[in-house]
Amino acid sequence: MTLRFYWRLDPAAEPARGEASARPATGFVPRDVRTASLNRYDYYVQVARAAATTAFDGLFVAYRPESDDSQIVAAAIARTAPRLLLVPEFPATVGSAVYAAKEAVSFQRATHNRLGWALTGDGGEEDAARTAEFLHVARGVHGTRPFDHDGEYFSVKGGGFQAPLANVPFPPVYLSGDDEEALERSARLADVHLLPHAPLDALRGRAETLDRLALAAGRTVELGVIATITARETAEEVAAGQGIAGSYDAVANRLADLHAIGVGHVVLSATPSLEEAYRIGQFVLPRVRARIADLRAAA
């Protein structure tokens, strides 16, 4: 099993870097923006490039009602980070499931199938029901023609895509949550379930529950972990960091331990996003991959 790493960009996290104050921290500045006023989207591009050049596998974009739309951000940076899987977070309440499916197809065609969906919500009963119906309709119009549906939240008559929009892969779906209901929902609907970072024993127990529920649903769902991260050359340089914190070696060992219990996806974040993406990508990820390779060789 491959361990995939994603950096998480939060469009609302760093207001000090806003609009005209944003400047490239490193790398080539294209001629057409050298004399222009750089804005927040130029900063998003820099973060994406940092993730891409340091061998992250993907980039999550947080959903914030008070900031730039996560799906627009993902589309804006897609061409400058041609290798990354781009995963905007958004709730199923944002609009039409049919139109969301069409947007996804267009995104996939533009980026050679590099879109993921991370559906968020408040976790309540109504939110769960709407998310389930949203995915049913989006997948329905994506893969079936004609598709009919008359539900509580969405209604479709004769839906479905024709060429050239047909036969495009549906984006992998990431759901999250730590309770039994969230795990059961992911067992039915998700491709990847994301858990908040926790002690290994707790994560192992949740992984076993997810496997059991997915098997009962006749599906296979991969496991991921979301964590903030603080890593420095030595442990003495680390203040009271939250999430996964410690020296580069200690943090790398912790991430390798996650892989050993069946975690296949790790979504990491830190502030400031640009500098920390470079730091984690350059000094932690190579150590993790080397540690996993050593463990495989010794097995």
N, C-alpha and C positions, 0 to 999 in steps of 0.2 A: 504493500500500500504506500502510495506517495503522500508525503506531507506537503500540503499547499499553504503558502503564506499570502495573506492579504494585508495591505495597509488600509487604515480607515481615515478618510478625509472628512472633517466636519466643517462645512462651509461657514458655520456660525462661531467657530471656536476662537478665531484670532482676529478680532476687529482692528487691532493695531496695524495689521498688514493690509488694510483695506485700500481700495481704489488707487489713487495716484501714488501712494507710498510704496506700493509693491514694486520690487526690483529683482531681477534675476540674481540669485545668490551664487550661481555657478553656471558654467557652460556657455555655449554660443548664443548670442542674441540675434535673431533674424533681422535683416536689414530693414524690413518694413515696419518694425516696432522700435527701432533705435531712437527715433525722434518722436515717437508717439507717447502719449500718456498711458502707462501700463496700469491695468486695473486688477481686480480680484481674480478674474479668470486667468490672467497670466500667472498668478500665484498657484492656482489650481493645476495649471499645466506643469509648473515646476515640481509640485509634489508628485504628480503622475510620472514625470521623467525620473525623479529620484527613485520611485518604486520600481520602475521598469529597468533602470540601469543597474540596480543593486539586486536584481533577481527575485523580487517579489513576483508572485504569480497573478495577483489581481489587486484591484483597488475598490473598496467599498466607499460609497458616498452617503453620508448620513442625511436623513430627512429632517429638516428643520423648517417649520411653517414660517418662521421669521427671517429666513435667509434664502439664498438662491435655491431653485428647485433642483433636487438631486438628479433627476433624469436629464435635465438640461445640462447640468454640470458634466455628467458622464458622457453625453454626446459631444460636448465642446472639447473634451480632452482626448477623445478616442483616437483621433488621427495623429496625435503627438506621442501616443504611447501604444504603438501598434501591436505589442505582444500581450498586454494585460487583459485579463477578464475584468470587465467593468460592472460593478454591482450596485446600482442605486437602491437605496432603501426608500420605501414609500408605503403608505397604508392603502388598504383596499377601498377606502372611502374617497379616493382622489378623483374618481370619475368612472367612465364607462369601461367595463371589462373588454368589450369588443374593440373599442378604440385603443385601449392599452395593448391588446394583442397585435393590432396593426402597427402601432409604434414599435413594438418589439421586433416584428418582422422587418420593418424598415431599418432598425438599428442593426440587426443581424446581417442584413444584406450589405450594409455600409461598412461593417467592421469584420467581416469574415467570422461571424458567429462568436462574438466576444461579449455578449450581454448575459448578465444574471439578474434575477429579481430577488430582493430581500424584503419580504412583506412584513410590515410592522403594525402595531396596534396596541390598544390598551389591555388586551388579554381577556376582556369581558366576553360574556356569552354572545351578545349581539355582534361584537367584533369578530369572534371566531366564526359565526355563521356567515357573515358577509365575506370574510376571507375565503372560506370554503366555496361559496357560490361564485365569487370572483374568479377563482382558479378554474372551477368547472366550466364556466362560460368562456374564459380566455383560451383554455386548452381545447374547448369544443369547437369554437370558430376557427381555431388554428389548424385543427386536424381533421375536421369533418365538414362536408358540404353536401346537401344543405344541413345546417344545424339549427334546431329549434329548442327554445327554452323559455319557460314561463315560471319564474321563481319569485321569491319575496323581494329581492333587490334588483334583479335584472330580468329583462324580457328580450328574446331574440326570435325572429322569424326568418327562416331561410338564410341564415348567416353562413359564413365560410369564405375562404379566400380562393381566388383563381390565380393562374399563372400571370405574372411572375412571382406573386406573393406566396403561392403555395409551396409546400415541400421545403420549408426553411425550419431548422431546428428550433424548438421551443426553448426559451432560456431556462437554465437550471434554477430551481426555486429554493431559497434559503428561508427557513422559519426559525424562530427562537423562543425561548422560555424555559423555565426550570421546574414547572409543576407537572403533574400527571396529565392534565388536560392538554398542555402544550405538546408534550411528548406524543400523546395519542393523535393529536391533530397532524403533527409532522409525519407520523407513521402512515397516515392516509394520503397526505398531500405534498410533502416536501421531498426534495432530492437531498438536501443537507439540513440537519438540525443543529443550531448553534446554542451552546450552553454558556452561561457566564462562568468565568474562571473560578475554580473551587479546588479544595484538596483532592488529591488523586483518588482516594477511596470513594469520595462522593461522586466524582466524575465517572469512575468505573461502574458504580451502581446505576447511575443514570444511563450509561451506555448499554448496560445489560437490559434495562427496562425498554429502551428504545428498540433494541434488536428484537425483543420478545413481541412488542406491539407491531413492529413492521412485519415480522414473520406471520403474525396472525392476519395481517391485512394483505398478505401475499406480495409484499414489496421489500426492497432493500433501501435503507436510508443511511447516508453517511453522517458521521458525527464531526462537529466542529466546536471550537471554543473561542469566545470573545474575551479579550483581556487588554487592559492598559499595561504599558511596559516601561520600566526604567532600568537602563543598563549602562554601566561605565566600566572602564578598564579594571578598576579594583572596587571591592565592596566598600572601602572607606570613602569613596567618592559618591556613594549613593546615599541621599537623604532618605526620609521616611516615604519611600515610593509606594504607590498603590499597585494592586494587581501583581504582576510578575516583576520582581525587582532584585537586583544584585549585580555582581560582576558579569562581564561578557560570558565567561565560562560557566558560571552558575546559572545564568538565564538560559544559555544554550542547552545545558543539561536538563533543565526543567522542561523546556520545549520538546526535547528528545523523549523525556518521560511521558509526555502527553501522547506522542506518537506510539509509544510502546503499549498503551492501554486502548489503542484503536482510534485515536483522534486523527482525522485526515485533513482537517482544515483549521487554520488558526488565523483569526482576525485581530490585528494588533493596532494600537493607537497610542500616541503620546503628543505632548505639546512642548515646543512648537513643531508642527507637523513636518515641515520641510526638513529642518535640521535633523530631527529624530528619525525620519524615514531613511536618510542617508546613514546615520549612525547604526541603526539596527540592521539595515541591509548590508552594510559593509563589515560590521564587526560581530554580529550575532548569527545571522543566517548561515554564513559559511561554516561556522562552528557547529551549528545544529546539524547540518547536512553531513559534515565529517563525522560527528558523533553517531548518527544513525548508520552511516556506512561502516563504522567500526563495529557497532553492535551486530549488524548483519554478517560481517565477516567472521565474528566470533561465534555466531550461532551454529 
